[in-house]
Amino acid sequence: MGPLLLLVPLTLLMPSRVEVGETRHLSDARGRHVYVIDQESREWQGRLLDVSPETIVLDIQSTSRQFTLAQITRVDAKGDSIKDGVIKGALFGLLLGAVLGQSGDAAARGSLTWAVLGMGLDALHSHKDVVYKAPGPSVTLKW
C-alpha cells in the first residue's frame, strides 16, 4: 500500500495543461499578465487590456499594442506560484499523518516533507496556462 499512497499526491500535484482555440477563454485572462507569441515566433509580454472577436490589446510598459488574432500563434497567461504546491503537499502530509495515526512531531515532520515535495514538483511546472492557441492549418486529402 506504501507505493500506492505516493501516487495520490503525485497525481494531485502534476501540472495540467489545456489548450484551446476559442476567444472566450482568452477573455477570461483579461487583466492578467500574458505572453503573446506571434507568427514570427516573437514573444510579447504585458497585461491583457481588451479582447474582441478579431483583436486583443496588450499593455506593454504603459504602451497599448493591438494584435489581430491572425497575427497570433498562442497566448499564455501567467499561472499560479509554487506556493500552492507547498500548500497541497502540506495538506496531503497532514491527511496522511491523520490516516496513519501520527501526532505531534511525527505529523509535523511528515507534513513538512510532503510540503517540500509539493514545492519541488510544482517548481518543475512552467506556470503558464495556454489561454489561446490559433487553429492549425487545415489539411485536405484528395484521392
N, C-alpha and C positions, 0 to 999 in steps of 0.2 A: 504494500500500500504506500510505502515511502516515495518511490519514484512517481506514482500517480499524483501525489499531493504536489509535486513540483510542476506538473502540467497545468494545474489550475492558475497559479499566478503568472506563469509564462504566457498563457493564453490571454489573460486579462491585460497584461502589460504590453503585448505585441502591438505595434502600430498598425492601424488600419488605414487604407487609402481608397478613396472613392473618386473616380474620375468621371466627370460629367461634361456634357456639351450644351448645357442649357443656361440661358442668361438669368433665369430666375434664381439659380444658386449663386450666380455672380452678384446679384443684387443683395444677397444675404451678407456679403462681405463689405458692404458699404460702410465707410468709416474705419475699416481695418487697414493695417499695413499690408500691402500686396507686392508681389513680384510679377511683372508682366514680361513675358518672353515674346518678342516679335518674330516675324518671318525670317529676319536676318540673324536670328539667334542672339540678339542683344537683350540684356535684362534691364528693365526699368523698375526702380523701387520707389514707392510712395504710398500715400493714403488714398484709398479709393473714394472719390467725391461723389460721382454720379454714374449711373448705369442706364442706358436706353437700349432698345432692341438692336441698334446698329453701332453704338459707340459706348466708350467708357471715358471718364475723365479722372485723371490722377493728379494729386498734389505732390509735385516733386520739388522739394526745397522751396516752398512758398510760391511755386510757379505751376499754373494749371497746364496740363498737357492732355490733349484728346487723342484717343486711338479709335480707329474703326475696328470692329470685330474681324474684318477681313485681314487686318494687319497683324492680328494676334494669333500666336500658336497656342499659348497656355497662360493662365493666370493662377498663381499660387498665393494663398493667404497665409500670413504668419500664424502658426498654431500655438499650442499651449507650451508652457515652460516645463522643465524637468521636475518641477516640484509636485506635479500630480502623480508622477511615478513614485516619488518618495511617499506620498500620502497613501496611494494604493498598496504599495509594499508594506507599509507600517500597519495598515488596517488588516491586510491579509495575515501578517505576523501575529497580530492580536487575536484574530479569529482562530488561527491555527493553534495558538497557545491556549485559548479557551477550550477548544475541542480536545486538546491533549491534556487538559487539566493543569496547565502551568500557571504559576502565580509569582508575584514579586519580581526578583531579579531575573529569573529564567524567562519570564514572559517579556520583560523589557529588552533583554538581550536578543530574544527571538524576533521581536518587533523591529528592533534596530537593524538586525541582519537583513530582514526582508525589505526594510526601507532602503538600505544601501543597494540591495539587488534591484529593487524597483527603479532607483535613480540611475543605476548603470544601464539597465535595459532601455529606459526612457531616453538616456543620453545618446543611444545609438540611432534614434529616430531623427529625421531631418527637421521636424517641427514646422513643416509647410503642408498645407492642405490644398489639393487641387480644387479650385472653385470653377474653373472654366477650361475646357480643352476643345480646341477647334475641331470640327468634324474632319475626319480623314478623307483623302481623295476617294471618289467612288471608282470602282473598277467594273468594267463591263466586259464580259466574255462573249465572243461571237464564235459560233461554230460554222 
